[in-house]
Amino acid sequence: MNEEEKVNRRRFERVHTLAGMWVSWTIGSRTLVSPVTDLGVGGIFVVTPNPEPLESRVELKFVVQEGEIRAVGTVRYSMLGKGMGIEFSDLADRDLNCLHRLIQRLSQRN
């Protein structure tokens, strides 16, 4: 599947993030911090040389101008040396509101 087909399968639009946006992610007892290239209401792409396997459950936390956002997600795309696409599966209303405001801000800068 090429990149265009993957993008067309998404239920929610994604926006590119600003350079310097990072996310803390936890799987099991390990916590790592990685850059983010894009995100949307449905998920996030985390840059990491050693992504987790498909279907792995990941806890995410990132702090942005809009506030702290916490989410739980599932790895839906994993490519060694590049990173992983994580679909959000659990976002509290407060976190979802912050995410919406962040996406709106990022969309307006283009």
C-alpha positions as a Markdown table, in Angstrom:
| # | Residue | x | y | z |
|---|---|---|---|---|
| 1 | Met | 0.0 | 0.0 | 0.0 |
| 2 | Asn | 1.5 | 3.4 | -1.0 |
| 3 | Glu | 1.3 | 6.6 | 1.1 |
| 4 | Glu | -1.7 | 8.0 | -0.8 |
| 5 | Glu | -3.7 | 4.9 | -0.1 |
| 6 | Lys | -2.9 | 5.0 | 3.6 |
| 7 | Val | -3.9 | 8.7 | 3.8 |
| 8 | Asn | -7.2 | 8.0 | 2.0 |
| 9 | Arg | -8.1 | 5.3 | 4.5 |
| 10 | Arg | -8.0 | 7.7 | 7.4 |
| 11 | Arg | -11.2 | 8.7 | 8.9 |
| 12 | Phe | -9.9 | 12.0 | 10.2 |
| 13 | Glu | -7.6 | 14.6 | 8.6 |
| 14 | Arg | -4.1 | 14.9 | 9.9 |
| 15 | Val | -2.0 | 18.1 | 10.2 |
| 16 | His | 1.8 | 18.4 | 10.1 |
| 17 | Thr | 3.2 | 19.4 | 13.4 |
| 18 | Leu | 5.7 | 22.1 | 14.2 |
| 19 | Ala | 9.4 | 21.1 | 14.4 |
| 20 | Gly | 10.1 | 20.4 | 18.0 |
| 21 | Met | 6.8 | 18.7 | 19.0 |
| 22 | Trp | 7.5 | 15.6 | 21.0 |
| 23 | Val | 5.5 | 13.0 | 22.7 |
| 24 | Ser | 6.2 | 10.8 | 25.7 |
| 25 | Trp | 5.0 | 7.3 | 25.1 |
| 26 | Thr | 4.9 | 4.3 | 27.4 |
| 27 | Ile | 4.6 | 0.7 | 26.6 |
| 28 | Gly | 4.8 | -1.8 | 29.5 |
| 29 | Ser | 7.4 | -0.5 | 31.9 |
| 30 | Arg | 9.3 | 1.6 | 29.3 |
| 31 | Thr | 8.8 | 5.3 | 28.7 |
| 32 | Leu | 10.4 | 7.0 | 25.7 |
| 33 | Val | 10.2 | 10.4 | 24.2 |
| 34 | Ser | 10.0 | 10.9 | 20.4 |
| 35 | Pro | 9.3 | 13.6 | 17.8 |
| 36 | Val | 5.8 | 13.8 | 16.2 |
| 37 | Thr | 5.4 | 14.5 | 12.4 |
| 38 | Asp | 1.6 | 14.7 | 12.2 |
| 39 | Leu | -1.5 | 14.2 | 14.2 |
| 40 | Gly | -5.3 | 14.3 | 14.0 |
| 41 | Val | -8.3 | 13.6 | 16.1 |
| 42 | Gly | -7.9 | 9.9 | 15.2 |
| 43 | Gly | -4.2 | 9.4 | 15.8 |
| 44 | Ile | -0.6 | 10.5 | 15.7 |
| 45 | Phe | 2.7 | 9.5 | 13.9 |
| 46 | Val | 5.6 | 9.0 | 16.3 |
| 47 | Val | 9.1 | 9.0 | 14.8 |
| 48 | Thr | 11.2 | 6.2 | 16.3 |
| 49 | Pro | 13.9 | 3.9 | 14.9 |
| 50 | Asn | 12.4 | 0.9 | 16.7 |
| 51 | Pro | 8.6 | 1.1 | 16.5 |
| 52 | Glu | 6.4 | -1.2 | 18.4 |
| 53 | Pro | 4.6 | -4.1 | 16.7 |
| 54 | Leu | 1.1 | -3.7 | 15.2 |
| 55 | Glu | -1.7 | -3.9 | 17.7 |
| 56 | Ser | 0.6 | -2.8 | 20.6 |
| 57 | Arg | -1.2 | -0.6 | 23.3 |
| 58 | Val | 0.6 | 2.7 | 23.9 |
| 59 | Glu | 0.0 | 5.4 | 26.5 |
| 60 | Leu | 0.8 | 8.9 | 25.2 |
| 61 | Lys | 1.3 | 12.2 | 26.9 |
| 62 | Phe | 2.3 | 15.5 | 25.2 |
| 63 | Val | 2.4 | 19.0 | 26.5 |
| 64 | Val | 1.5 | 21.8 | 24.0 |
| 65 | Gln | 0.4 | 25.4 | 24.2 |
| 66 | Glu | -3.2 | 24.2 | 24.6 |
| 67 | Gly | -2.4 | 22.0 | 27.7 |
| 68 | Glu | -1.4 | 18.5 | 28.5 |
| 69 | Ile | -3.0 | 15.8 | 26.4 |
| 70 | Arg | -3.1 | 12.2 | 27.5 |
| 71 | Ala | -4.3 | 9.4 | 25.3 |
| 72 | Val | -4.2 | 5.6 | 24.9 |
| 73 | Gly | -3.8 | 4.2 | 21.5 |
| 74 | Thr | -3.1 | 1.2 | 19.3 |
| 75 | Val | -0.2 | 0.8 | 16.8 |
| 76 | Arg | -1.8 | 0.6 | 13.4 |
| 77 | Tyr | 1.3 | 1.2 | 11.2 |
| 78 | Ser | 4.9 | 0.3 | 12.1 |
| 79 | Met | 7.9 | 0.7 | 9.9 |
| 80 | Leu | 11.4 | -0.1 | 11.2 |
| 81 | Gly | 13.7 | 2.9 | 11.0 |
| 82 | Lys | 10.8 | 5.4 | 10.5 |
| 83 | Gly | 8.2 | 5.2 | 13.2 |
| 84 | Met | 4.7 | 4.2 | 14.0 |
| 85 | Gly | 1.2 | 5.4 | 13.4 |
| 86 | Ile | -1.0 | 5.2 | 16.5 |
| 87 | Glu | -4.8 | 5.3 | 16.5 |
| 88 | Phe | -6.3 | 6.9 | 19.6 |
| 89 | Ser | -8.6 | 4.6 | 21.4 |
| 90 | Asp | -9.1 | 6.4 | 24.7 |
| 91 | Leu | -9.2 | 10.2 | 25.1 |
| 92 | Ala | -11.0 | 12.0 | 27.9 |
| 93 | Asp | -13.2 | 15.0 | 26.9 |
| 94 | Arg | -10.7 | 17.4 | 28.3 |
| 95 | Asp | -7.9 | 15.9 | 26.3 |
| 96 | Leu | -10.0 | 15.8 | 23.1 |
| 97 | Asn | -10.9 | 19.5 | 23.5 |
| 98 | Cys | -7.1 | 20.3 | 23.8 |
| 99 | Leu | -6.4 | 18.2 | 20.8 |
| 100 | His | -9.1 | 20.0 | 18.7 |
| 101 | Arg | -7.6 | 23.4 | 19.7 |
| 102 | Leu | -4.1 | 22.2 | 18.8 |
| 103 | Ile | -5.2 | 20.9 | 15.4 |
| 104 | Gln | -7.1 | 24.2 | 14.7 |
| 105 | Arg | -3.9 | 26.2 | 15.6 |
| 106 | Leu | -1.7 | 24.0 | 13.4 |
| 107 | Ser | -4.2 | 24.2 | 10.5 |
| 108 | Gln | -4.3 | 28.0 | 10.6 |
| 109 | Arg | -0.5 | 28.4 | 10.2 |
| 110 | Asn | -0.6 | 27.0 | 6.6 |
